[in-house]
Amino acid sequence: MTGQTVVVDNRAGGGGTIGTETVVRANPDGYTMIIVSGSYAANAAVYKLPYDPVKDIAPIALVGETGNAITLPLSVPVQSIKELIAADKAAPGKLNYGSTGTGGFTHLITELFNQLAGTKMTHVPYKGTGPALNDLLGGQIQVLFTSLPAAVPLIKQNRIRGIGVTTPKRSSAIPDVPAIAEAVPGYEAVLWYGFWGPKQLPKNIVTLWNAEIRKALKLPDIRARLANEGLDPADSPPERFSEAVKRDVAKWQKVVKTGNIKAGS
């Protein structure tokens, strides 16, 4: 839409912190931006970073939002969130929950559940979603907060059981599965995706890119691709993305401190 050539530069490593620092240090001319997920806020809570995750960025646009589902193997006779809480309290620590790695998004959203629900499920970290999901299907772990795009097909195929979603409201993809907040007041964990640039990015450039991204989010093919990934498009000003970053960095810092979570532990 802008007539500019866009070059995608994937900078792996450090849980995304290497790529992030590259953009933080970039010339604020509007030609270098980054797209990040909610794990950006999780990293800020767990790792000691060489930049301020809130003050050193210029939020541009929120792209979309999704969530996770509490999923269990069919062999576990738990049918609801209340039953899950009761089962854990009857045998604290016996239920094992998987994550995509210590300090990662799925770890922190499950730990938030532990803290708000008063449960003591045992953490089993994995190196990615695939191994964790395979062990859930095999019954080696009893609980996994699976991303909605991965969870929905398996729930509909009756291969795993979904008992709650992390979003404030129920997901239209699985409307019979309640929001966790219906049983655990105050629980909410939204996985977002958004663009930002260096902190000194001029306001007119932020406004320009925000407008162009919002135009793109209205295109049918873009909306279809987002829907295929389980994302609800976010047509919003930069301020909304800024609020989401500030809110989640503070939220996960509190969860990490309360749970005494350390990277690599």
Helices and strands as residue ranges (DSSP letters): G 14-16, H 17-24, E 34-37, H 39-46, E 57-66, E 68-73, H 81-90, E 96-99, H 105-117, E 122-125, H 129-138, E 143-147, H 148-156, E 160-165, G 180-182, E 191-198, H 203-216, H 220-228, E 232-233, H 238-259
